[in-house]
Amino acid sequence: MDRRALAYTLQDLICSRCHQVKRENLSTVCDCAGDFGPLVPVKEVHSQLETFKSIAEYYKMPLLLELIDFHLNNM
């Protein structure tokens, strides 16, 4: 769970136009003039967290549910 949230936070940014990984830290656009975006969309992570939440509710896992709620509220 925490690994997925950490992986989302630390992921590389890719150009929406040429799909190259961002290399320079200060550039706001790619060399091809495309915008940078996350490699893994936030919708995908949110969907996984919702799935984990339903499992935690079904199996009555309060600690896991608390952790999932924390991540969902801070995305």
PyMOL Python script that loads the backbone (N, CA, C, O; Angstrom):
from pymol import cmd

cmd.read_pdbstr("""\
ATOM      1  N   MET A   1       0.817  -1.180   0.000  1.00  0.00           N
ATOM      2  CA  MET A   1       0.000   0.000   0.000  1.00  0.00           C
ATOM      3  C   MET A   1       0.864   1.249   0.000  1.00  0.00           C
ATOM      4  O   MET A   1       0.754   2.091  -0.891  1.00  0.00           O
ATOM      5  N   ASP A   2       1.722   1.364   1.000  1.00  0.00           N
ATOM      6  CA  ASP A   2       2.591   2.536   1.061  1.00  0.00           C
ATOM      7  C   ASP A   2       3.549   2.565  -0.124  1.00  0.00           C
ATOM      8  O   ASP A   2       3.932   3.635  -0.596  1.00  0.00           O
ATOM      9  N   ARG A   3       3.929   1.395  -0.595  1.00  0.00           N
ATOM     10  CA  ARG A   3       4.829   1.331  -1.754  1.00  0.00           C
ATOM     11  C   ARG A   3       4.169   1.916  -2.994  1.00  0.00           C
ATOM     12  O   ARG A   3       4.818   2.605  -3.780  1.00  0.00           O
ATOM     13  N   ARG A   4       2.899   1.646  -3.169  1.00  0.00           N
ATOM     14  CA  ARG A   4       2.186   2.193  -4.334  1.00  0.00           C
ATOM     15  C   ARG A   4       2.097   3.710  -4.251  1.00  0.00           C
ATOM     16  O   ARG A   4       2.297   4.397  -5.253  1.00  0.00           O
ATOM     17  N   ALA A   5       1.804   4.232  -3.086  1.00  0.00           N
ATOM     18  CA  ALA A   5       1.721   5.680  -2.910  1.00  0.00           C
ATOM     19  C   ALA A   5       3.099   6.313  -3.106  1.00  0.00           C
ATOM     20  O   ALA A   5       3.217   7.370  -3.726  1.00  0.00           O
ATOM     21  N   LEU A   6       4.132   5.671  -2.580  1.00  0.00           N
ATOM     22  CA  LEU A   6       5.493   6.181  -2.743  1.00  0.00           C
ATOM     23  C   LEU A   6       5.928   6.100  -4.202  1.00  0.00           C
ATOM     24  O   LEU A   6       6.575   7.018  -4.706  1.00  0.00           O
ATOM     25  N   ALA A   7       5.582   5.016  -4.879  1.00  0.00           N
ATOM     26  CA  ALA A   7       5.922   4.873  -6.298  1.00  0.00           C
ATOM     27  C   ALA A   7       5.233   5.950  -7.133  1.00  0.00           C
ATOM     28  O   ALA A   7       5.821   6.475  -8.078  1.00  0.00           O
ATOM     29  N   TYR A   8       3.997   6.278  -6.789  1.00  0.00           N
ATOM     30  CA  TYR A   8       3.292   7.349  -7.511  1.00  0.00           C
ATOM     31  C   TYR A   8       3.972   8.689  -7.277  1.00  0.00           C
ATOM     32  O   TYR A   8       4.119   9.486  -8.203  1.00  0.00           O
ATOM     33  N   THR A   9       4.381   8.934  -6.052  1.00  0.00           N
ATOM     34  CA  THR A   9       5.014  10.205  -5.704  1.00  0.00           C
ATOM     35  C   THR A   9       6.367  10.368  -6.385  1.00  0.00           C
ATOM     36  O   THR A   9       6.720  11.469  -6.807  1.00  0.00           O
ATOM     37  N   LEU A  10       7.121   9.290  -6.493  1.00  0.00           N
ATOM     38  CA  LEU A  10       8.479   9.356  -7.024  1.00  0.00           C
ATOM     39  C   LEU A  10       8.592   9.001  -8.507  1.00  0.00           C
ATOM     40  O   LEU A  10       9.702   8.862  -9.021  1.00  0.00           O
ATOM     41  N   GLN A  11       7.491   8.858  -9.182  1.00  0.00           N
ATOM     42  CA  GLN A  11       7.527   8.439 -10.576  1.00  0.00           C
ATOM     43  C   GLN A  11       8.143   9.487 -11.502  1.00  0.00           C
ATOM     44  O   GLN A  11       8.190  10.674 -11.179  1.00  0.00           O
ATOM     45  N   ASP A  12       8.604   9.029 -12.640  1.00  0.00           N
ATOM     46  CA  ASP A  12       9.146   9.930 -13.648  1.00  0.00           C
ATOM     47  C   ASP A  12       8.011  10.639 -14.373  1.00  0.00           C
ATOM     48  O   ASP A  12       6.884  10.146 -14.428  1.00  0.00           O
ATOM     49  N   LEU A  13       8.326  11.792 -14.923  1.00  0.00           N
ATOM     50  CA  LEU A  13       7.385  12.505 -15.778  1.00  0.00           C
ATOM     51  C   LEU A  13       7.751  12.222 -17.225  1.00  0.00           C
ATOM     52  O   LEU A  13       8.929  12.135 -17.571  1.00  0.00           O
ATOM     53  N   ILE A  14       6.735  12.080 -18.069  1.00  0.00           N
ATOM     54  CA  ILE A  14       6.985  11.835 -19.482  1.00  0.00           C
ATOM     55  C   ILE A  14       6.315  12.914 -20.318  1.00  0.00           C
ATOM     56  O   ILE A  14       5.341  13.538 -19.896  1.00  0.00           O
ATOM     57  N   CYS A  15       6.853  13.116 -21.497  1.00  0.00           N
ATOM     58  CA  CYS A  15       6.305  14.097 -22.422  1.00  0.00           C
ATOM     59  C   CYS A  15       5.043  13.518 -23.058  1.00  0.00           C
ATOM     60  O   CYS A  15       5.030  12.367 -23.493  1.00  0.00           O
ATOM     61  N   SER A  16       4.002  14.314 -23.107  1.00  0.00           N
ATOM     62  CA  SER A  16       2.745  13.844 -23.696  1.00  0.00           C
ATOM     63  C   SER A  16       2.825  13.772 -25.212  1.00  0.00           C
ATOM     64  O   SER A  16       1.980  13.149 -25.855  1.00  0.00           O
ATOM     65  N   ARG A  17       3.830  14.404 -25.778  1.00  0.00           N
ATOM     66  CA  ARG A  17       3.962  14.453 -27.232  1.00  0.00           C
ATOM     67  C   ARG A  17       4.923  13.387 -27.773  1.00  0.00           C
ATOM     68  O   ARG A  17       4.554  12.615 -28.658  1.00  0.00           O
ATOM     69  N   CYS A  18       6.162  13.343 -27.243  1.00  0.00           N
ATOM     70  CA  CYS A  18       7.172  12.408 -27.770  1.00  0.00           C
ATOM     71  C   CYS A  18       7.427  11.219 -26.844  1.00  0.00           C
ATOM     72  O   CYS A  18       8.183  10.314 -27.200  1.00  0.00           O
ATOM     73  N   HIS A  19       6.808  11.210 -25.663  1.00  0.00           N
ATOM     74  CA  HIS A  19       6.894  10.121 -24.688  1.00  0.00           C
ATOM     75  C   HIS A  19       8.306   9.874 -24.160  1.00  0.00           C
ATOM     76  O   HIS A  19       8.634   8.752 -23.774  1.00  0.00           O
ATOM     77  N   GLN A  20       9.137  10.901 -24.139  1.00  0.00           N
ATOM     78  CA  GLN A  20      10.462  10.793 -23.560  1.00  0.00           C
ATOM     79  C   GLN A  20      10.380  11.148 -22.073  1.00  0.00           C
ATOM     80  O   GLN A  20       9.564  11.974 -21.666  1.00  0.00           O
ATOM     81  N   VAL A  21      11.236  10.512 -21.272  1.00  0.00           N
ATOM     82  CA  VAL A  21      11.272  10.788 -19.841  1.00  0.00           C
ATOM     83  C   VAL A  21      11.948  12.133 -19.612  1.00  0.00           C
ATOM     84  O   VAL A  21      12.930  12.461 -20.276  1.00  0.00           O
ATOM     85  N   LYS A  22      11.420  12.907 -18.673  1.00  0.00           N
ATOM     86  CA  LYS A  22      11.971  14.223 -18.363  1.00  0.00           C
ATOM     87  C   LYS A  22      13.359  14.059 -17.748  1.00  0.00           C
ATOM     88  O   LYS A  22      13.538  13.286 -16.807  1.00  0.00           O
ATOM     89  N   ARG A  23      14.346  14.793 -18.286  1.00  0.00           N
ATOM     90  CA  ARG A  23      15.712  14.700 -17.784  1.00  0.00           C
ATOM     91  C   ARG A  23      16.099  15.905 -16.942  1.00  0.00           C
ATOM     92  O   ARG A  23      16.659  15.738 -15.858  1.00  0.00           O
ATOM     93  N   GLU A  24      15.820  17.096 -17.405  1.00  0.00           N
ATOM     94  CA  GLU A  24      16.217  18.299 -16.686  1.00  0.00           C
ATOM     95  C   GLU A  24      15.190  18.626 -15.604  1.00  0.00           C
ATOM     96  O   GLU A  24      13.984  18.498 -15.817  1.00  0.00           O
ATOM     97  N   ASN A  25      15.678  19.044 -14.460  1.00  0.00           N
ATOM     98  CA  ASN A  25      14.776  19.339 -13.340  1.00  0.00           C
ATOM     99  C   ASN A  25      14.044  20.659 -13.494  1.00  0.00           C
ATOM    100  O   ASN A  25      12.927  20.801 -12.996  1.00  0.00           O
ATOM    101  N   LEU A  26      14.637  21.621 -14.166  1.00  0.00           N
ATOM    102  CA  LEU A  26      14.046  22.952 -14.209  1.00  0.00           C
ATOM    103  C   LEU A  26      13.185  23.225 -15.438  1.00  0.00           C
ATOM    104  O   LEU A  26      12.466  24.225 -15.468  1.00  0.00           O
ATOM    105  N   SER A  27      13.238  22.374 -16.438  1.00  0.00           N
ATOM    106  CA  SER A  27      12.464  22.634 -17.645  1.00  0.00           C
ATOM    107  C   SER A  27      10.982  22.357 -17.406  1.00  0.00           C
ATOM    108  O   SER A  27      10.615  21.395 -16.732  1.00  0.00           O
ATOM    109  N   THR A  28      10.142  23.217 -17.969  1.00  0.00           N
ATOM    110  CA  THR A  28       8.698  23.054 -17.806  1.00  0.00           C
ATOM    111  C   THR A  28       8.055  22.398 -19.024  1.00  0.00           C
ATOM    112  O   THR A  28       6.953  21.858 -18.936  1.00  0.00           O
ATOM    113  N   VAL A  29       8.749  22.447 -20.161  1.00  0.00           N
ATOM    114  CA  VAL A  29       8.277  21.782 -21.374  1.00  0.00           C
ATOM    115  C   VAL A  29       9.421  20.973 -21.970  1.00  0.00           C
ATOM    116  O   VAL A  29      10.592  21.241 -21.703  1.00  0.00           O
ATOM    117  N   CYS A  30       9.074  20.003 -22.764  1.00  0.00           N
ATOM    118  CA  CYS A  30      10.043  19.132 -23.420  1.00  0.00           C
ATOM    119  C   CYS A  30      10.730  19.870 -24.574  1.00  0.00           C
ATOM    120  O   CYS A  30      10.282  20.937 -24.992  1.00  0.00           O
ATOM    121  N   ASP A  31      11.820  19.293 -25.079  1.00  0.00           N
ATOM    122  CA  ASP A  31      12.507  19.859 -26.234  1.00  0.00           C
ATOM    123  C   ASP A  31      11.592  19.929 -27.458  1.00  0.00           C
ATOM    124  O   ASP A  31      11.766  20.791 -28.320  1.00  0.00           O
ATOM    125  N   CYS A  32      10.622  19.024 -27.530  1.00  0.00           N
ATOM    126  CA  CYS A  32       9.688  19.011 -28.655  1.00  0.00           C
ATOM    127  C   CYS A  32       8.498  19.935 -28.411  1.00  0.00           C
ATOM    128  O   CYS A  32       7.569  19.965 -29.218  1.00  0.00           O
ATOM    129  N   ALA A  33       8.509  20.687 -27.315  1.00  0.00           N
ATOM    130  CA  ALA A  33       7.458  21.630 -26.912  1.00  0.00           C
ATOM    131  C   ALA A  33       6.215  20.935 -26.347  1.00  0.00           C
ATOM    132  O   ALA A  33       5.150  21.545 -26.256  1.00  0.00           O
ATOM    133  N   GLY A  34       6.351  19.672 -25.973  1.00  0.00           N
ATOM    134  CA  GLY A  34       5.235  18.966 -25.339  1.00  0.00           C
ATOM    135  C   GLY A  34       5.229  19.180 -23.838  1.00  0.00           C
ATOM    136  O   GLY A  34       6.253  19.522 -23.246  1.00  0.00           O
ATOM    137  N   ASP A  35       4.083  18.980 -23.230  1.00  0.00           N
ATOM    138  CA  ASP A  35       3.942  19.115 -21.780  1.00  0.00           C
ATOM    139  C   ASP A  35       4.313  17.809 -21.095  1.00  0.00           C
ATOM    140  O   ASP A  35       4.155  16.728 -21.662  1.00  0.00           O
ATOM    141  N   PHE A  36       4.807  17.922 -19.869  1.00  0.00           N
ATOM    142  CA  PHE A  36       5.142  16.742 -19.081  1.00  0.00           C
ATOM    143  C   PHE A  36       3.944  16.328 -18.231  1.00  0.00           C
ATOM    144  O   PHE A  36       3.182  17.166 -17.747  1.00  0.00           O
ATOM    145  N   GLY A  37       3.799  15.030 -18.066  1.00  0.00           N
ATOM    146  CA  GLY A  37       2.733  14.487 -17.237  1.00  0.00           C
ATOM    147  C   GLY A  37       3.230  13.243 -16.529  1.00  0.00           C
ATOM    148  O   GLY A  37       4.295  12.727 -16.867  1.00  0.00           O
ATOM    149  N   PRO A  38       2.480  12.750 -15.553  1.00  0.00           N
ATOM    150  CA  PRO A  38       2.911  11.562 -14.805  1.00  0.00           C
ATOM    151  C   PRO A  38       2.842  10.302 -15.660  1.00  0.00           C
ATOM    152  O   PRO A  38       2.006  10.183 -16.556  1.00  0.00           O
ATOM    153  N   LEU A  39       3.729   9.376 -15.366  1.00  0.00           N
ATOM    154  CA  LEU A  39       3.765   8.100 -16.074  1.00  0.00           C
ATOM    155  C   LEU A  39       2.538   7.258 -15.718  1.00  0.00           C
ATOM    156  O   LEU A  39       1.926   6.641 -16.590  1.00  0.00           O
ATOM    157  N   VAL A  40       2.186   7.240 -14.440  1.00  0.00           N
ATOM    158  CA  VAL A  40       0.997   6.519 -13.965  1.00  0.00           C
ATOM    159  C   VAL A  40      -0.050   7.562 -13.591  1.00  0.00           C
ATOM    160  O   VAL A  40       0.192   8.371 -12.695  1.00  0.00           O
ATOM    161  N   PRO A  41      -1.196   7.565 -14.248  1.00  0.00           N
ATOM    162  CA  PRO A  41      -2.215   8.576 -13.952  1.00  0.00           C
ATOM    163  C   PRO A  41      -2.790   8.418 -12.544  1.00  0.00           C
ATOM    164  O   PRO A  41      -2.848   7.310 -12.009  1.00  0.00           O
ATOM    165  N   VAL A  42      -3.208   9.520 -11.957  1.00  0.00           N
ATOM    166  CA  VAL A  42      -3.751   9.507 -10.606  1.00  0.00           C
ATOM    167  C   VAL A  42      -5.042   8.686 -10.545  1.00  0.00           C
ATOM    168  O   VAL A  42      -5.362   8.121  -9.499  1.00  0.00           O
ATOM    169  N   LYS A  43      -5.778   8.616 -11.641  1.00  0.00           N
ATOM    170  CA  LYS A  43      -7.016   7.814 -11.666  1.00  0.00           C
ATOM    171  C   LYS A  43      -6.722   6.338 -11.412  1.00  0.00           C
ATOM    172  O   LYS A  43      -7.486   5.651 -10.734  1.00  0.00           O
ATOM    173  N   GLU A  44      -5.610   5.860 -11.961  1.00  0.00           N
ATOM    174  CA  GLU A  44      -5.250   4.449 -11.789  1.00  0.00           C
ATOM    175  C   GLU A  44      -4.918   4.146 -10.328  1.00  0.00           C
ATOM    176  O   GLU A  44      -5.348   3.122  -9.796  1.00  0.00           O
ATOM    177  N   VAL A  45      -4.172   5.012  -9.691  1.00  0.00           N
ATOM    178  CA  VAL A  45      -3.824   4.825  -8.280  1.00  0.00           C
ATOM    179  C   VAL A  45      -5.073   4.936  -7.415  1.00  0.00           C
ATOM    180  O   VAL A  45      -5.247   4.166  -6.471  1.00  0.00           O
ATOM    181  N   HIS A  46      -5.936   5.884  -7.732  1.00  0.00           N
ATOM    182  CA  HIS A  46      -7.174   6.066  -6.982  1.00  0.00           C
ATOM    183  C   HIS A  46      -8.058   4.824  -7.108  1.00  0.00           C
ATOM    184  O   HIS A  46      -8.669   4.395  -6.130  1.00  0.00           O
ATOM    185  N   SER A  47      -8.126   4.256  -8.293  1.00  0.00           N
ATOM    186  CA  SER A  47      -8.917   3.049  -8.513  1.00  0.00           C
ATOM    187  C   SER A  47      -8.371   1.875  -7.690  1.00  0.00           C
ATOM    188  O   SER A  47      -9.145   1.118  -7.102  1.00  0.00           O
ATOM    189  N   GLN A  48      -7.058   1.724  -7.647  1.00  0.00           N
ATOM    190  CA  GLN A  48      -6.449   0.652  -6.851  1.00  0.00           C
ATOM    191  C   GLN A  48      -6.740   0.844  -5.364  1.00  0.00           C
ATOM    192  O   GLN A  48      -7.037  -0.117  -4.655  1.00  0.00           O
ATOM    193  N   LEU A  49      -6.653   2.082  -4.901  1.00  0.00           N
ATOM    194  CA  LEU A  49      -6.937   2.349  -3.498  1.00  0.00           C
ATOM    195  C   LEU A  49      -8.397   2.066  -3.157  1.00  0.00           C
ATOM    196  O   LEU A  49      -8.693   1.561  -2.074  1.00  0.00           O
ATOM    197  N   GLU A  50      -9.297   2.383  -4.059  1.00  0.00           N
ATOM    198  CA  GLU A  50     -10.718   2.082  -3.832  1.00  0.00           C
ATOM    199  C   GLU A  50     -10.946   0.574  -3.745  1.00  0.00           C
ATOM    200  O   GLU A  50     -11.752   0.111  -2.937  1.00  0.00           O
ATOM    201  N   THR A  51     -10.244  -0.185  -4.569  1.00  0.00           N
ATOM    202  CA  THR A  51     -10.347  -1.647  -4.517  1.00  0.00           C
ATOM    203  C   THR A  51      -9.834  -2.166  -3.181  1.00  0.00           C
ATOM    204  O   THR A  51     -10.471  -3.013  -2.555  1.00  0.00           O
ATOM    205  N   PHE A  52      -8.690  -1.662  -2.747  1.00  0.00           N
ATOM    206  CA  PHE A  52      -8.138  -2.063  -1.453  1.00  0.00           C
ATOM    207  C   PHE A  52      -9.081  -1.672  -0.314  1.00  0.00           C
ATOM    208  O   PHE A  52      -9.204  -2.395   0.675  1.00  0.00           O
ATOM    209  N   LYS A  53      -9.739  -0.532  -0.459  1.00  0.00           N
ATOM    210  CA  LYS A  53     -10.663  -0.074   0.574  1.00  0.00           C
ATOM    211  C   LYS A  53     -11.853  -1.022   0.703  1.00  0.00           C
ATOM    212  O   LYS A  53     -12.273  -1.342   1.815  1.00  0.00           O
ATOM    213  N   SER A  54     -12.393  -1.470  -0.421  1.00  0.00           N
ATOM    214  CA  SER A  54     -13.531  -2.393  -0.351  1.00  0.00           C
ATOM    215  C   SER A  54     -13.113  -3.733   0.261  1.00  0.00           C
ATOM    216  O   SER A  54     -13.895  -4.358   0.978  1.00  0.00           O
ATOM    217  N   ILE A  55     -11.896  -4.168  -0.018  1.00  0.00           N
ATOM    218  CA  ILE A  55     -11.395  -5.409   0.582  1.00  0.00           C
ATOM    219  C   ILE A  55     -11.217  -5.230   2.089  1.00  0.00           C
ATOM    220  O   ILE A  55     -11.588  -6.109   2.867  1.00  0.00           O
ATOM    221  N   ALA A  56     -10.651  -4.094   2.501  1.00  0.00           N
ATOM    222  CA  ALA A  56     -10.444  -3.825   3.929  1.00  0.00           C
ATOM    223  C   ALA A  56     -11.774  -3.741   4.671  1.00  0.00           C
ATOM    224  O   ALA A  56     -11.876  -4.193   5.812  1.00  0.00           O
ATOM    225  N   GLU A  57     -12.784  -3.169   4.039  1.00  0.00           N
ATOM    226  CA  GLU A  57     -14.109  -3.086   4.676  1.00  0.00           C
ATOM    227  C   GLU A  57     -14.739  -4.471   4.779  1.00  0.00           C
ATOM    228  O   GLU A  57     -15.323  -4.810   5.808  1.00  0.00           O
ATOM    229  N   TYR A  58     -14.628  -5.268   3.730  1.00  0.00           N
ATOM    230  CA  TYR A  58     -15.236  -6.595   3.720  1.00  0.00           C
ATOM    231  C   TYR A  58     -14.620  -7.503   4.781  1.00  0.00           C
ATOM    232  O   TYR A  58     -15.334  -8.219   5.484  1.00  0.00           O
ATOM    233  N   TYR A  59     -13.292  -7.469   4.895  1.00  0.00           N
ATOM    234  CA  TYR A  59     -12.602  -8.345   5.843  1.00  0.00           C
ATOM    235  C   TYR A  59     -12.378  -7.687   7.208  1.00  0.00           C
ATOM    236  O   TYR A  59     -11.683  -8.241   8.060  1.00  0.00           O
ATOM    237  N   LYS A  60     -12.964  -6.508   7.413  1.00  0.00           N
ATOM    238  CA  LYS A  60     -12.915  -5.799   8.696  1.00  0.00           C
ATOM    239  C   LYS A  60     -11.477  -5.604   9.170  1.00  0.00           C
ATOM    240  O   LYS A  60     -11.072  -6.124  10.210  1.00  0.00           O
ATOM    241  N   MET A  61     -10.719  -4.846   8.385  1.00  0.00           N
ATOM    242  CA  MET A  61      -9.329  -4.526   8.701  1.00  0.00           C
ATOM    243  C   MET A  61      -9.221  -3.029   8.986  1.00  0.00           C
ATOM    244  O   MET A  61      -8.947  -2.251   8.072  1.00  0.00           O
ATOM    245  N   PRO A  62      -9.430  -2.617  10.224  1.00  0.00           N
ATOM    246  CA  PRO A  62      -9.496  -1.180  10.536  1.00  0.00           C
ATOM    247  C   PRO A  62      -8.175  -0.434  10.304  1.00  0.00           C
ATOM    248  O   PRO A  62      -8.203   0.718   9.871  1.00  0.00           O
ATOM    249  N   LEU A  63      -7.044  -1.044  10.573  1.00  0.00           N
ATOM    250  CA  LEU A  63      -5.772  -0.347  10.371  1.00  0.00           C
ATOM    251  C   LEU A  63      -5.504  -0.109   8.889  1.00  0.00           C
ATOM    252  O   LEU A  63      -5.055   0.969   8.499  1.00  0.00           O
ATOM    253  N   LEU A  64      -5.778  -1.108   8.073  1.00  0.00           N
ATOM    254  CA  LEU A  64      -5.610  -0.951   6.632  1.00  0.00           C
ATOM    255  C   LEU A  64      -6.587   0.091   6.093  1.00  0.00           C
ATOM    256  O   LEU A  64      -6.226   0.906   5.244  1.00  0.00           O
ATOM    257  N   LEU A  65      -7.792   0.063   6.575  1.00  0.00           N
ATOM    258  CA  LEU A  65      -8.810   1.032   6.155  1.00  0.00           C
ATOM    259  C   LEU A  65      -8.394   2.460   6.518  1.00  0.00           C
ATOM    260  O   LEU A  65      -8.591   3.387   5.732  1.00  0.00           O
ATOM    261  N   GLU A  66      -7.824   2.630   7.696  1.00  0.00           N
ATOM    262  CA  GLU A  66      -7.354   3.956   8.116  1.00  0.00           C
ATOM    263  C   GLU A  66      -6.231   4.447   7.210  1.00  0.00           C
ATOM    264  O   GLU A  66      -6.205   5.621   6.839  1.00  0.00           O
ATOM    265  N   LEU A  67      -5.312   3.569   6.855  1.00  0.00           N
ATOM    266  CA  LEU A  67      -4.199   3.932   5.976  1.00  0.00           C
ATOM    267  C   LEU A  67      -4.706   4.293   4.575  1.00  0.00           C
ATOM    268  O   LEU A  67      -4.244   5.264   3.977  1.00  0.00           O
ATOM    269  N   ILE A  68      -5.640   3.521   4.063  1.00  0.00           N
ATOM    270  CA  ILE A  68      -6.204   3.789   2.744  1.00  0.00           C
ATOM    271  C   ILE A  68      -6.951   5.117   2.742  1.00  0.00           C
ATOM    272  O   ILE A  68      -6.806   5.908   1.810  1.00  0.00           O
ATOM    273  N   ASP A  69      -7.740   5.365   3.766  1.00  0.00           N
ATOM    274  CA  ASP A  69      -8.465   6.640   3.860  1.00  0.00           C
ATOM    275  C   ASP A  69      -7.493   7.821   3.913  1.00  0.00           C
ATOM    276  O   ASP A  69      -7.748   8.862   3.307  1.00  0.00           O
ATOM    277  N   PHE A  70      -6.393   7.663   4.629  1.00  0.00           N
ATOM    278  CA  PHE A  70      -5.391   8.710   4.695  1.00  0.00           C
ATOM    279  C   PHE A  70      -4.857   9.032   3.296  1.00  0.00           C
ATOM    280  O   PHE A  70      -4.763  10.198   2.913  1.00  0.00           O
ATOM    281  N   HIS A  71      -4.511   7.991   2.542  1.00  0.00           N
ATOM    282  CA  HIS A  71      -3.969   8.197   1.199  1.00  0.00           C
ATOM    283  C   HIS A  71      -5.016   8.779   0.249  1.00  0.00           C
ATOM    284  O   HIS A  71      -4.694   9.640  -0.570  1.00  0.00           O
ATOM    285  N   LEU A  72      -6.250   8.324   0.348  1.00  0.00           N
ATOM    286  CA  LEU A  72      -7.299   8.841  -0.521  1.00  0.00           C
ATOM    287  C   LEU A  72      -7.595  10.315  -0.226  1.00  0.00           C
ATOM    288  O   LEU A  72      -7.891  11.081  -1.143  1.00  0.00           O
ATOM    289  N   ASN A  73      -7.518  10.706   1.019  1.00  0.00           N
ATOM    290  CA  ASN A  73      -7.795  12.092   1.385  1.00  0.00           C
ATOM    291  C   ASN A  73      -6.638  13.023   1.025  1.00  0.00           C
ATOM    292  O   ASN A  73      -6.831  14.235   0.926  1.00  0.00           O
ATOM    293  N   ASN A  74      -5.461  12.484   0.833  1.00  0.00           N
ATOM    294  CA  ASN A  74      -4.292  13.314   0.547  1.00  0.00           C
ATOM    295  C   ASN A  74      -3.834  13.246  -0.902  1.00  0.00           C
ATOM    296  O   ASN A  74      -2.721  13.671  -1.212  1.00  0.00           O
ATOM    297  N   MET A  75      -4.652  12.732  -1.781  1.00  0.00           N
ATOM    298  CA  MET A  75      -4.289  12.666  -3.202  1.00  0.00           C
ATOM    299  C   MET A  75      -4.818  13.867  -3.929  1.00  0.00           C
ATOM    300  O   MET A  75      -4.617  13.996  -5.136  1.00  0.00           O
TER     301      MET A  75
END
""", "prot")
cmd.dss("prot")
cmd.show_as("cartoon", "prot")
cmd.util.cbc("prot")
cmd.orient("prot")
